Amino acid sequence: MQVVNVSSVTHRFGWVGDVAGFLASWRPGSYYPSTKLANALFAFELQRRLGEQGVQVPGGEGGARAVHHSWDG
């Protein structure tokens, strides 16, 4: 089984601190880098906890990829 996590290179500018404080002070749109860091940390922890059971948790950056669309010809 795989759980694929998509994050962003902007995670480098994020900061979570304590989780309770992070969630309590949430304002939509104001914490994009921090949410991307939280995604990456979640993937790391999920792999640590479930890796021995065969679960793979690959992560990656979803943007800035060359994609071929059928309508591009």
C-alpha positions, 0 to 999 in steps of 0.5 A, spaced: 500 500 500 502 507 498 500 513 501 502 519 496 504 525 499 504 532 495 507 538 498 511 544 495 518 546 496 515 552 500 516 547 506 523 550 507 519 557 509 514 554 514 514 553 521 510 549 525 512 550 533 507 546 537 501 543 534 496 545 538 498 552 537 499 552 530 492 549 529 489 554 534 492 560 530 490 557 523 487 563 518 486 561 511 491 562 506 496 565 511 500 559 513 501 556 506 509 554 507 507 551 514 502 547 511 506 544 506 511 543 512 506 539 516 504 535 510 512 533 509 512 531 517 506 527 516 509 523 511 515 522 514 512 520 521 507 515 517 513 512 514 516 511 520 510 508 524 507 504 518 513 502 514 515 495 517 508 493 515 509 494 508 506 501 507 510 506 503 509 513 503 513 517 498 512 524 498 514 529 492 513 536 490 507 537 485 508 543 481 514 545 476 513 538 473 513 537 465 506 534 464 504 532 457 496 533 456 493 530 450 490 537 448 497 539 447 498 535 441 
